[in-house]
Amino acid sequence: MHGERALYCIFGVATALTALLILYPAYHALELSFQDLDSFISEPVWIGFGNYIDVLNMPEFWNALGRGLIFSGTTITLQVVLGIGFAMLLDTTIPAKPLVRGIAVLPYLLPTIIVALTFQWMLDSTVGVFTQGARLFGYSYIPWGENGGVAMTVVILLSVWIWTPFVTLAFLAGLQAVPGELYEAARVDGASAWQRFWHITLPQLRPVLTVVLLLRAIWMFNKFDIIWLTTRGGPLQATEHLPILAYRKTFELYEVGQGAAVSAISFVILSAFILVYFYFFPLDEKE
Amino acid sequence: MSKLTDKNRKLLSGTAGSSRRTVIKGLGAAAGAAAIGLHAPFVHSADKTIRFLNGEPSAESVRAMRFAAAQYEKETGTKVQMDTVPAGKAYEKVQASIKSGRPYDIATLIFVGDVLILAGEGKLVPINDIIKKYDWGPRILFPMKGDNFWYPYDYNLCWINCRQDLYDAKGLKAPGDWAGMMSNLGALQGDGDGQLPYGIVHPIGSNGATNYTAFGYMWANGVHLFDDNWKVVLDSPEIAAKAGEYLDFMAEMTKYMPPAPAQAGWPNLVGDFQTDKISHTPGTGRLIDTMNVRMPDRAANVGAFLFPSKGGESFAVNHGYDGWVVLDTAMSDEALRFLEWFSDEHLINFLHTSPVHYQPTRLDIYEDPRWQAHPALEQFKRITDMQKQVLSDKKIIIRSIDTEGPEPDVRAGKVFRSYALPEMLQNKILKGMSNADCITTAANKIREIAAG
């Protein structure tokens, strides 16, 4: 009975914190999206779906959505493929395994601002180490500030570099749980390395893969910091996706309502994705 | 009696020949004065605190502000509690403080648009009486319907800094027009004696550095964005021709810039100049103040000139004013008293924390011996003379994107933050679009923004 009361207490605190820190801000953002106001202290004017209509009629919204899908789709794919690869590599017998595993996680431990600033200087058009390297091959510099495609490639690669270790760790943990007997039996049956991966490793990792894909999809679709700190959405909006568009509308262009509407639409898109995802890849397959 | 000051004791000692009544009266007066002088601040300090949001985060500025706050508390008993944020984040912090129910009493703001929104929502109190006390320089007050809501303390004028030692060695003079500018850049670029790898850096990306440092030539050439009725005139035949000349000039100047100007930002403007990569850099006196601390010999070699127009008929600077506002709170009256006191007693100390950079907005300060006493102002007299000239010479244009238009208006602030003009530059330099297309695209974007 005593333990039960403690449980209710913890549940109560957790619910209160969720309501205070997540539900209320989400509700407030939704409320703002139906109002016309140019600052957070302005007298709000209720305009119904006016902001949504405006936003959905803006080409920059659709462009930002497209860029967000490209950014998140590419980064997730690369992170998962590389993450599985690194996890399998780190699961083999390699010298100084603990040290190598520690180094492999390092990018994930670095603050994003440090990564962004460091790479900016590494890519600097005059003194950057990549620029010096490019010169060896006859190129002048990497035009990440001039060329939209290059800028998008740079933020994608940076994101992959930072967050692949998370995927690696998750899969490495999953691999530890795969019974070795399965591989031994497969070897006895003459299965090739590829067949062992495809028919044993991947199915065994499926629960991990399902969760990792979902988390990465949510995080990368909403990822703001690395793009903002590296390119601020430029050049010429080439890396501006929905979170950056929402930020610019809200905090730079004095259009708080429209910024909130962009965020709300982004939330709806992500929620729809999660529902569809769970329909095809349910976490609980016992039924 | 123990509370009597030395002055009061002297008063008592001088009463030997007086009557008892006089002595008692004197004692009473002295005790009263002592009580007012010593006790009153403690009584008031119990509940009088001004909350001040400082937007100048340099160590020297914070130290000067804290010193002033301590002095004010000592003199009046009112505590000044100071929070410091980067100037660019101050507006968000002010909004948050208002929404949370604990607004700051005084805050630093760096955009007129922000001031206008706060004033429009009735969150600010006018500071007309303080403003009226002083003479102010041109294009700095931005009154709203006759009321002044902010106290500007810094012009933040952007001009072109250059290597004066290289100019002297080559016998060059400050350029009077664009041809002269190109000629000087060419003369100082190379790997020979007295030459550096590049001539100048002008950021062209969608960022504040571009908005602030890239358009001085355009203002000098007579371009403006709106007419007197807020109609966008950037693509009108007369203005478009001048804007087109500016775009051609900037595109041509890229041959004197380090590669990738779209990647350049604040660090390049300062760093490339300090590390001998470029001979010119747009900026303020902050560059000189910084160099004067870290590399005084090099700071002595910095020269400066204004942005010229194409033919040299006029010159311009881009301004980036900073100021304080007083919010409508229970402590507004105290905050106004503090602002006035600070303005009279400590503003000059504050300006001295970056003496060349903090160009006074009040004309009386230029004549104030306290301000003149700073050695850096004498050392860099050629720079401060130029600063004064900007304020007195009617032919010199002082403009900024966010103060464009016939009157202070949030629309200009939106244009600033939309990066419509940096994008015009990018379309020209990165995409190679025609001048007409660049200008039309920018003008249409400005129209869209101005329409709200």
Chai-1 contact restraints between the chains, C-beta under 6 A:
chainA,res_idxA,chainB,res_idxB,connection_type,confidence,min_distance_angstrom,max_distance_angstrom,comment,restraint_id
A,S39,B,I117,contact,1.0,0.0,6.0,A-B,restraint_1
A,F40,B,Q95,contact,1.0,0.0,6.0,A-B,restraint_2
A,F40,B,K99,contact,1.0,0.0,6.0,A-B,restraint_3
A,I41,B,Q95,contact,1.0,0.0,6.0,A-B,restraint_4
A,I41,B,I98,contact,1.0,0.0,6.0,A-B,restraint_5
A,I41,B,E121,contact,1.0,0.0,6.0,A-B,restraint_6
A,S42,B,E121,contact,1.0,0.0,6.0,A-B,restraint_7
A,S125,B,P259,contact,1.0,0.0,6.0,A-B,restraint_8
A,S125,B,A260,contact,1.0,0.0,6.0,A-B,restraint_9
A,S125,B,Q263,contact,1.0,0.0,6.0,A-B,restraint_10
A,T126,B,P258,contact,1.0,0.0,6.0,A-B,restraint_11
A,S140,B,P259,contact,1.0,0.0,6.0,A-B,restraint_12
A,Y141,B,P259,contact,1.0,0.0,6.0,A-B,restraint_13
A,Y141,B,A260,contact,1.0,0.0,6.0,A-B,restraint_14
A,G145,B,G205,contact,1.0,0.0,6.0,A-B,restraint_15
A,G145,B,A260,contact,1.0,0.0,6.0,A-B,restraint_16
A,G145,B,A262,contact,1.0,0.0,6.0,A-B,restraint_17
A,G145,B,Q263,contact,1.0,0.0,6.0,A-B,restraint_18
A,E146,B,A262,contact,1.0,0.0,6.0,A-B,restraint_19
A,E146,B,L430,contact,1.0,0.0,6.0,A-B,restraint_20
A,G234,B,G205,contact,1.0,0.0,6.0,A-B,restraint_21
A,G234,B,S206,contact,1.0,0.0,6.0,A-B,restraint_22
A,P235,B,A262,contact,1.0,0.0,6.0,A-B,restraint_23
A,L236,B,Q426,contact,1.0,0.0,6.0,A-B,restraint_24
A,E252,B,R417,contact,1.0,0.0,6.0,A-B,restraint_25
A,L253,B,K414,contact,1.0,0.0,6.0,A-B,restraint_26
A,L253,B,R417,contact,1.0,0.0,6.0,A-B,restraint_27
A,Y254,B,K414,contact,1.0,0.0,6.0,A-B,restraint_28
